Amino acid sequence: MKVKVVTKILEANERLAEENRKRFREAGVFVLNLMGAPGAGKTSLLERTILKLKDRMNIGVIEGDIAGTDDAERINTTGVPVVQINTGGACHLDANMIREVLTEVPLQDLDMLVIENVGNLVCPAEFKVGEDMKAMVLSITEGHDKPLKYPLMFQESAALVLNKIDLLPHIDVDIDKLRKDAISLNHGIKIFEVSCRTGEGLDRWAEWLNGLK
Amino acid sequence: MKVKVVTKILEANERLAEENRKRFREAGVFVLNLMGAPGAGKTSLLERTILKLKDRMNIGVIEGDIAGTDDAERINTTGVPVVQINTGGACHLDANMIREVLTEVPLQDLDMLVIENVGNLVCPAEFKVGEDMKAMVLSITEGHDKPLKYPLMFQESAALVLNKIDLLPHIDVDIDKLRKDAISLNHGIKIFEVSCRTGEGLDRWAEWLNGLK
């Protein structure tokens, strides 16, 4: 009974995601669904990425949060168009939430739209929003046990950005195990080691992203 | 329509949580629902707490994870009884999951049962499991913006354990703002600054917990 309800929700979401996808394709926009746990550094990565790429492409952002407009305000200072979704209590974005705000997004003017999902290592991976690609940010302070404990997001993501690499000397984390377990779940996953604080590793990530649009 | 479904699920959960609570009371067990984002340090805090308190009380643990038995294995080495729940895909524990495993928990022998929830800063706060108290762990590496972005968990928690305080010199985080925003959401919240790596601050937390049972 419970499973049936969940299946129906996912099916209904899938249909709306397909409609969004069609609109994105018609407008020629590449859409990235950026996921990760709270505090992994999704907004920081986005700020840094926008500054690196905004002279080469037109980027737009949809920010998803339970509450507040902090993230949209941060993105706003980079000068790119941004819309904030507040989910109320929902722990993930879904296709309908994206559809509702698309009137506020200048799709025709964009090359890339980044949708920053709610901070959560679980449910965002289950709900498509019409994206071309999913990517995830994991702070290395979260520990090397995360891939095997939260497998779906690692399986769904084309790229894994390991953030806060500058803290490596100060914490107990086995990056090799983390990488190995992520690859065991998803052989094609691209892994980037970065620090949004020091800027380390961000060029490689930005160049890769630039090559996708 | 969607809201109705959610309401029903929460109501049904509430009834089972009440049944669990009754069983806990009859057995004289104090039950703590320990929540927090992935990698905040819930299991590390639990390991440290058990070692500090196990000569003074009988502690049991229920571990909740999407997948894997890593956390239960870690707790097992401390010598206290532990049961692992794998939720499959669900991003939180609910009352029925707890009920299902209570046959494996020696309630009559325990003074305190700690239920470590799935790593998630959102949904675990919505689903009661029959606990006497909720507490949350937040790694300071997650940033000071978390209370206002994930308000419910801060509102529901009697205690906020700020973990990884040893990393303070290496990161950009405003602990005063974090504390202030947490208190603005929940005036009575007890805040503990700890490092599960160095052991700093853990005595105060353990003594407080010991006083509750």
Interface residues (C-beta under 8 A of the other chain):
Chain A: V5 A37 P38 G39 D65 I66 A67 G68 D70 D71 G89 C91 V118 G119 N120 L121 V122 C123 E126 S139 T141 E142 G143 D145 K146 L148 K149 Y150 P151 L152 K164 D166 L167 H170 I171 D172 R197
Chain B: V5 A37 P38 G39 D65 I66 A67 G68 D70 D71 G89 C91 V118 G119 N120 L121 V122 C123 E126 S139 T141 E142 G143 D145 K146 L148 K149 Y150 P151 L152 K164 D166 L167 H170 I171 D172 R197
